[in-house]
Amino acid sequence: MGALVLATVLLVAGAGIAAVALSGHRDSGAGNSSTGDSNPGPSATGTPTSGSASTSRGASTTVTASATTSPPTTTTLPPLDIERRYSVGTESLTFVDPSRSTSANGDFAGAATRTFPTEIWYPATGDPGGEAQSGAEPDRAHGPYPLVLFAHGYAKTPTFYEPLLVRWAAAGYVVAAPTFPILSGTPGGASHTDYDKTFGDASFVLGKVLELGSPDVLAGMIDPHRVAATGHSDGEVIAFGVGFLQCCRDSRVNSVIAMAGDLSNINNPIVSGNGVPILHIMETNDEFDPYDHTIAWDRENLTAPRWMLTLVDAGHAPPYTQTDNPFFPMVSAATIDFLDGTLKGHPERLDRMGSDVNADVAKLER
């Protein structure tokens, strides 16, 4: 798995204290790694801490974060359109959490707050196709849309994954991708310092995006009862955490896509049988995660509804980031069908995932 980093999270659970061990890995390059501070973000039940936070859109506005509640599952909601394709708009926001700190890292002295520049892609009016346009008019006529939270990998930012995230937005999803402090390389260089805090970071940003109202362009564009957590590499661990880990489960998450990583590296109890569907995509030539161990752990520990997609002879990042990679169209089609099936109320799309997969170079297990 490349370099492994152990971070210990102490979470108060009732009258006791639970110790949670988390392992991270590097996507590329070198950097410092150290033990992060304790994470006061999600509680033992997975509900993020409430508090005030500032949201930056040029000028700063102070808003109040509200506690989460358990929404109905998508099976109780009416199905949404899955055939329409959209033009894509983008918006850049910055969320600041004043209740949690950022640790010292490299030449960065640390901060009393945590800051998350966040890129959002959304369905827009106009002809489908083409590049995403900043500030494009949102397509409100066919919304609100499910929300997909995306977590990036080590030493990366969301724009590295833009080709895939744009396709999700064009299929009728609002995609929100925060840049995590330190994990992204800023500030102070890429490191696993504060890696244990990223689970609370994901829940915090999720709450801030769901709260967006007038005059923001996304006001009324998001269905809060249809939410997926997704991520790549170190980010797949974050997505899996808010979907399944006892330490960090966020009840607002209805679906999880985990891409390119070994889920067994999280030494924390999982919430088995919670009904949250998961798609785990792996590569047999992953430079960081031995495939045989990865798939064996999945088969033993992931419970239905689960889908495990193996990309034969593929590497760690290109299938998710490069449109000319032979696996990219397959990943794009399978992930959209999975989102359509688990968030938009079309279970037949889950069956169609099998036809998305070229059996000569990939295999899909349930």
GIDAVEN-V225911 format. One record per backbone hydrogen bond with DSSP energy under -0.5 kcal/mol. CO is the residue of the C=O (numbers start at 1). NH is the residue of the N-H. If there is no record, write none. Layout:
co: (CO	CO)
nh: (NH	NH)
This chain:
co: (5	5	7	7	9	9	11	11	12	12	13	16	18	20	21	22	24	32	38	41	43	46	47	51	52	53	54	55	55	56	57	59	61	61	63	65	69	73	74	86	87	88	89	90	91	91	93	94	95	96	96	97	97	102	105	107	108	111	114	116	117	118	119	120	121	122	123	124	133	133	137	138	140	145	146	147	147	148	149	150	151	153	157	158	159	161	161	162	163	164	165	166	167	168	169	169	170	172	173	174	174	175	176	177	178	178	180	181	182	182	183	185	186	190	192	194	195	196	197	198	199	200	201	202	203	204	205	206	207	209	212	213	216	218	221	222	223	226	227	227	228	229	230	231	232	233	233	234	235	236	237	238	239	240	240	241	242	244	245	245	249	250	252	254	255	256	257	258	259	261	262	263	265	265	266	267	269	270	271	275	277	278	278	279	279	280	281	282	283	290	291	292	293	294	295	296	297	298	305	307	307	308	308	309	310	310	311	311	314	317	317	318	318	321	322	325	325	327	328	329	330	331	332	333	334	335	336	337	338	339	339	340	340	344	346	347	347	348	349	350	351	352	352	353	353	354	356	357	358	358	361	363	365)
nh: (7	24	9	22	11	20	13	18	14	44	16	13	11	9	267	7	5	192	40	49	46	48	43	65	98	63	96	57	61	94	59	57	55	63	53	51	71	76	77	129	124	133	122	135	93	120	118	56	116	54	98	100	114	111	108	109	105	102	97	95	179	93	177	91	175	89	139	87	90	136	125	140	143	223	174	149	228	176	230	178	232	156	160	161	162	164	165	166	167	168	169	170	171	173	172	173	86	146	175	148	176	121	150	119	152	180	184	183	185	191	155	189	182	32	195	197	198	199	201	202	203	204	205	206	207	208	209	210	211	212	220	216	219	221	145	224	226	147	254	255	149	257	151	259	235	236	237	238	239	240	241	242	243	244	245	245	250	271	248	249	251	253	254	277	229	279	231	281	233	263	265	266	23	267	268	21	246	272	274	277	256	280	307	258	281	309	260	311	286	294	295	296	297	298	299	300	301	302	278	280	309	310	365	282	312	363	284	314	285	320	321	321	322	323	325	328	329	331	332	333	334	335	336	337	338	339	340	341	342	343	344	344	346	80	349	350	351	352	353	353	354	355	356	356	357	357	358	359	361	362	312	310	308)
